[in-house]
Amino acid sequence: MIKDKSILIKNIYCMLSYAFTTLNQGGYESVSTKDFDNLHNLFAAILAKGIGWQLKQGLYREYLNRTETMPVVRGKIDMPGTIQNRLARKRVVTCQYDELSENNLLNQILKTTVMLLLRHARVSEEYKTDLKKEMLFFSNVDTIDPASIRWSSIRFQRNNNTYRMLISLCQLVLEGMLMTTDSGEHWLASFMDEQRMSRLYEKFILEYYAKECPQVKATASQIPWALDDGIGTLLPVMQSDIMLTQGNRVLIIDAKYYAHTMQTQYDVHTLHSNNLYQIFTYVKNKDTEFGDRPHEVSGMLLYARTDELIQPDNTYHMSGNKISVRTLDLNREFSDIATQLNAIVDEHFGEETAQDVG
């Protein structure tokens, strides 16, 4: 099976399936059974299938405010515009009205992403043909500048919730494939970069444990600072990637996706110091929450395995807490990845195994 940056393309689909649970629902079976030679084809196939399903349900439409000059009144009269028409001796009125339209931000993002994939040489004609057919239904939808999209401001509600996975996928594509030059021009970059793969890696591990390991509670919880006087002005938020809890036992996992797992200085390999400081701080502050009650709080740095010769596999006992460093090999069959993740739960929470994953 083809790899992309030391990860089987098939496994990236599996990671997406956990990060976006929609892919586990009906309609995407044909995508999950294919072997892809690059990520561009994988994302093009998922978008083609998802947009096709959305077209059957109907494109999302919302009311947009229009201002238009016309011979009859529609909506409410725009007085400044109408006065200008009268001064110019035009027998028309300027009106403002609301129109139900598919030319809204969500559909604009879909079309912009598809048009980018259609121009990419690594996308096969098979998927380009499907996407071109679907774009015929987007003739009234504009494309937009990807840099202008404020992703954090997008809100979903009952009428457009089916777009949630597609828009998240578009964000991965647009942010991962577009770079901007100093002159403001866009060019296609290598897909996907380390930062975006890191976010997917974190989300995948969290959702895997939430679904497949019911014996523990999996969250991405904030950890309060253990303050003596309660004054925490200007202190940064401690946001964990994954926190597994079972009664009074806690495992805080910091998922790390780097091109190089170790830092090197003068041919000496060591763990990334900031990563170790961070997980130690998380563990000690969480440990303080329990006070004198019996408890066990541990931490783990879980790196995505690289092709480097030295891979960390260590456990340290620091100030009464266990801090471990492990690697997760994403370049194996997914059942083996599941076994690796299940073994972490078994090690920290007993012998009860997670549910089998096909």
PyMOL commands that set and color helices and strands:
alter all, ss='L'
color gray80, all
select helices_A, chain A and resi 9-19+21-24+29-32+39-57+79-87+105-118+125-138+146-148+151-153+161-177+194-212+273-289+334-349
alter helices_A, ss='H'
color red, helices_A
select strands_A, chain A and resi 3-4+7-8+62-70+76-77+93-101+178-180+186-188+217-219+222-223+238-239+242-246+249-256+262-265+268-271+296-304+314-318+321-328
alter strands_A, ss='S'
color yellow, strands_A
deselect
rebuild
show_as cartoon
